[in-house]
Amino acid sequence: MKLLLDTHVLLWWLDDPVRITEAARDRIPDPENEVLVSAVSCWEIAIKRSLGKIQAPDDLRDVIEQCGFGELRIPILHALRTEILLPHHRDPFDRMVIAQALCESATLVSHDRMFEQ
């Protein structure tokens, strides 16, 4: 199974995994699954960290690699896919992660119930 971690799930995994559902906590470390982190999540973290809104490791890229998570870049196809999404989410970070999950046929691991729509 291919999993794409939403930004808050990545941060919870690194800092407080108990906040993640039990099913996700079982699937993320399973070597049968490919776990991806989007560049858009790292971008969102960098912006929010610079504004003092969140805390995250300074060496986030290294930490992600040490967890064994793959890097999901943002190709043009993913950016264009956001155009056809319904307007449930206006947040550009959320829209991109949703588009990427669709394009990559990945299960989006998120606590955000709006993603189900």
C-alpha positions as CSV (number, residue, x, y, z in Angstrom):
1,M,0.0,0.0,0.0
2,K,1.2,3.5,-0.8
3,L,0.6,6.0,2.0
4,L,0.9,9.8,1.7
5,L,1.3,11.5,5.1
6,D,-0.6,14.8,5.6
7,T,1.5,17.5,7.3
8,H,0.0,17.1,10.8
9,V,0.3,13.3,10.6
10,L,4.0,13.7,9.8
11,L,4.5,16.0,12.7
12,W,2.6,13.8,15.1
13,W,4.6,10.8,13.9
14,L,7.8,12.6,14.8
15,D,6.6,14.1,18.1
16,D,3.5,12.4,19.5
17,P,2.4,9.2,17.5
18,V,-0.4,8.5,20.0
19,R,-2.4,11.3,18.3
20,I,-2.5,9.2,15.1
21,T,-5.2,6.5,14.7
22,E,-4.2,3.0,15.7
23,A,-4.7,1.8,12.1
24,A,-2.2,4.5,10.8
25,R,0.3,3.7,13.5
26,D,0.2,0.1,12.4
27,R,0.5,0.9,8.6
28,I,3.2,3.5,8.7
29,P,6.1,1.3,10.0
30,D,4.9,-1.7,8.0
31,P,7.7,-2.5,5.6
32,E,5.1,-3.7,3.1
33,N,3.9,-0.1,2.7
34,E,5.6,2.7,0.9
35,V,5.3,5.9,3.0
36,L,5.7,9.2,1.2
37,V,6.0,12.8,2.4
38,S,5.2,15.6,0.0
39,A,7.4,18.5,-0.6
40,V,4.3,20.6,-0.1
41,S,4.2,19.4,3.5
42,C,7.8,20.4,4.1
43,W,7.0,23.8,2.5
44,E,4.0,24.2,4.8
45,I,6.1,23.3,7.8
46,A,8.9,25.7,6.8
47,I,6.4,28.6,6.5
48,K,4.7,27.9,9.7
49,R,7.9,27.3,11.6
50,S,9.3,30.7,10.3
51,L,6.1,32.4,11.7
52,G,6.6,30.7,15.0
53,K,3.3,28.7,14.7
54,I,4.8,25.2,15.0
55,Q,7.9,23.4,16.1
56,A,9.6,20.9,13.8
57,P,13.1,19.5,13.6
58,D,15.7,21.8,12.0
59,D,17.0,18.8,10.1
60,L,13.6,17.7,8.9
61,R,14.8,16.2,5.6
62,D,17.3,14.0,7.4
63,V,14.6,13.0,9.9
64,I,12.2,12.0,7.2
65,E,14.9,9.9,5.5
66,Q,15.8,8.3,8.8
67,C,12.2,7.3,9.2
68,G,12.4,5.5,5.8
69,F,9.9,7.8,4.2
70,G,10.1,8.6,0.5
71,E,10.1,12.1,-0.9
72,L,7.2,13.1,-3.2
73,R,8.1,16.0,-5.4
74,I,5.6,18.3,-7.0
75,P,5.4,17.7,-10.8
76,I,3.3,19.8,-13.1
77,L,0.7,17.1,-13.4
78,H,0.0,17.2,-9.7
79,A,-0.3,21.0,-9.8
80,L,-2.7,20.9,-12.7
81,R,-4.8,18.2,-10.9
82,T,-5.8,20.7,-8.2
83,E,-7.9,22.5,-10.8
84,I,-10.5,19.8,-11.0
85,L,-10.9,19.3,-7.2
86,L,-14.1,20.3,-5.6
87,P,-13.8,23.5,-3.4
88,H,-14.1,21.6,-0.1
89,H,-10.6,22.8,0.8
90,R,-9.4,26.3,-0.1
91,D,-6.1,25.8,1.6
92,P,-3.5,25.4,-1.3
93,F,-1.4,22.9,0.8
94,D,-4.4,20.7,1.4
95,R,-5.5,20.8,-2.2
96,M,-2.0,19.9,-3.4
97,V,-1.7,16.9,-1.0
98,I,-5.1,15.7,-2.1
99,A,-4.2,16.0,-5.8
100,Q,-0.9,14.2,-5.2
101,A,-2.7,11.3,-3.4
102,L,-5.1,11.0,-6.4
103,C,-2.3,11.2,-9.0
104,E,-0.1,8.7,-7.2
105,S,-3.0,6.3,-6.2
106,A,-1.9,6.7,-2.6
107,T,-4.0,6.6,0.6
108,L,-3.9,10.0,2.2
109,V,-3.2,9.6,5.9
110,S,-4.9,12.5,7.6
111,H,-6.9,13.4,10.6
112,D,-8.8,16.1,8.5
113,R,-12.3,14.8,7.9
114,M,-12.9,17.2,5.1
115,F,-10.4,15.1,3.0
116,E,-13.0,12.4,2.8
117,Q,-15.2,14.6,0.7
